[in-house]
Amino acid sequence: MPAQGKPVPPAVASYTPASGAADVSVKPRFDIRLSAPHRELRQLEATLSPAASLKLVSNDDQVFSWEPVEPLKQGTAYSFVLIDKNVQDP
């Protein structure tokens, strides 16, 4: 625990698809595994760039999975960004 006595939120332990992956399906599943159950210490929000709507399809408190609402455009490079709304920039 940090000095203030607050629990430390778990870190991202793994994710798929891998960064820079090629030939990804137009309807991929984005999986994030945390190093431990988050126990509501994190408020995760996933986005894609270029913009595409995502929906959370699975959450067991340690593994989170999102899928695009509509198929992604073929031949387009997308960036998946995961934000923790409980963490504020200094």
The 8 nearest C-alpha neighbors of each residue, nearest first, counted from 0:
[[1, 6, 4, 7, 5, 2, 3, 8],
 [0, 2, 3, 4, 5, 6, 7, 8],
 [1, 3, 4, 0, 5, 6, 7, 8],
 [4, 2, 1, 5, 0, 6, 7, 8],
 [5, 3, 2, 1, 0, 6, 7, 8],
 [4, 6, 3, 1, 0, 7, 2, 8],
 [7, 5, 0, 8, 4, 1, 40, 3],
 [6, 8, 0, 9, 5, 1, 40, 10],
 [9, 7, 40, 37, 6, 41, 10, 35],
 [10, 8, 34, 35, 33, 37, 7, 11],
 [9, 11, 34, 33, 12, 8, 35, 32],
 [10, 12, 33, 13, 34, 32, 9, 31],
 [11, 13, 34, 33, 32, 10, 14, 31],
 [14, 12, 32, 11, 31, 33, 15, 30],
 [13, 15, 31, 30, 32, 16, 17, 12],
 [16, 14, 17, 30, 29, 31, 13, 28],
 [15, 17, 29, 14, 20, 18, 30, 28],
 [18, 16, 15, 20, 19, 14, 13, 21],
 [17, 19, 20, 16, 15, 78, 14, 79],
 [20, 18, 17, 21, 16, 76, 78, 77],
 [21, 19, 17, 18, 16, 23, 22, 15],
 [20, 22, 23, 19, 76, 17, 18, 24],
 [21, 23, 24, 20, 74, 25, 73, 19],
 [24, 22, 21, 25, 27, 20, 16, 26],
 [23, 25, 27, 26, 22, 71, 73, 70],
 [24, 26, 71, 70, 27, 73, 23, 72],
 [25, 27, 70, 24, 67, 71, 28, 66],
 [28, 26, 24, 25, 66, 29, 23, 67],
 [27, 29, 66, 65, 30, 64, 26, 67],
 [30, 28, 65, 64, 15, 66, 16, 27],
 [31, 29, 64, 15, 14, 63, 28, 32],
 [30, 32, 14, 63, 62, 13, 64, 33],
 [33, 31, 62, 13, 12, 61, 11, 14],
 [32, 34, 11, 12, 61, 35, 10, 9],
 [33, 35, 12, 9, 10, 11, 32, 36],
 [36, 34, 33, 9, 61, 37, 10, 32],
 [37, 35, 61, 60, 38, 33, 9, 34],
 [36, 38, 39, 40, 60, 9, 41, 61],
 [39, 37, 40, 36, 60, 41, 8, 61],
 [38, 40, 41, 37, 42, 60, 36, 8],
 [41, 39, 37, 8, 38, 42, 85, 7],
 [40, 42, 39, 85, 43, 83, 37, 8],
 [43, 41, 84, 83, 85, 44, 40, 39],
 [44, 42, 83, 82, 41, 84, 45, 81],
 [43, 45, 82, 81, 83, 42, 46, 84],
 [46, 44, 81, 80, 82, 43, 79, 47],
 [47, 45, 80, 79, 81, 44, 48, 53],
 [48, 46, 79, 50, 78, 51, 49, 80],
 [49, 47, 50, 78, 77, 79, 46, 51],
 [48, 50, 47, 77, 51, 78, 76, 75],
 [49, 51, 48, 47, 52, 46, 77, 78],
 [50, 52, 47, 49, 53, 67, 48, 46],
 [53, 51, 68, 67, 50, 54, 69, 46],
 [54, 52, 67, 66, 68, 65, 51, 55],
 [53, 55, 65, 66, 56, 67, 68, 52],
 [54, 56, 65, 64, 57, 66, 53, 63],
 [57, 55, 65, 64, 54, 66, 58, 63],
 [58, 56, 64, 63, 55, 59, 65, 62],
 [59, 57, 63, 60, 62, 64, 56, 61],
 [58, 60, 61, 62, 57, 63, 36, 64],
 [61, 59, 36, 58, 37, 62, 38, 63],
 [60, 62, 36, 33, 59, 32, 35, 37],
 [63, 61, 32, 31, 59, 58, 60, 33],
 [62, 64, 58, 31, 57, 30, 32, 61],
 [65, 63, 30, 57, 29, 56, 55, 31],
 [64, 66, 55, 29, 54, 56, 28, 53],
 [67, 65, 28, 53, 54, 27, 29, 68],
 [66, 68, 53, 69, 52, 54, 26, 70],
 [67, 69, 53, 52, 54, 66, 70, 51],
 [68, 70, 67, 71, 52, 26, 51, 53],
 [71, 69, 25, 26, 67, 72, 68, 27],
 [70, 72, 25, 26, 69, 73, 67, 51],
 [73, 71, 75, 74, 25, 70, 76, 69],
 [74, 72, 75, 71, 25, 24, 76, 70],
 [73, 75, 72, 76, 22, 71, 25, 21],
 [76, 74, 73, 72, 77, 71, 49, 25],
 [75, 77, 74, 78, 49, 48, 73, 21],
 [78, 76, 48, 49, 75, 47, 79, 50],
 [77, 79, 48, 47, 80, 76, 49, 46],
 [78, 80, 47, 46, 77, 48, 81, 45],
 [81, 79, 46, 45, 47, 78, 82, 48],
 [80, 82, 45, 44, 46, 43, 79, 83],
 [83, 81, 44, 43, 84, 45, 80, 42],
 [82, 84, 43, 42, 85, 86, 41, 44],
 [83, 85, 42, 86, 82, 43, 44, 87],
 [86, 84, 83, 42, 41, 87, 40, 43],
 [87, 85, 84, 83, 88, 41, 82, 42],
 [86, 88, 89, 85, 84, 83, 82, 42],
 [87, 89, 86, 85, 84, 83, 82, 81],
 [88, 87, 86, 85, 84, 83, 82, 7]]
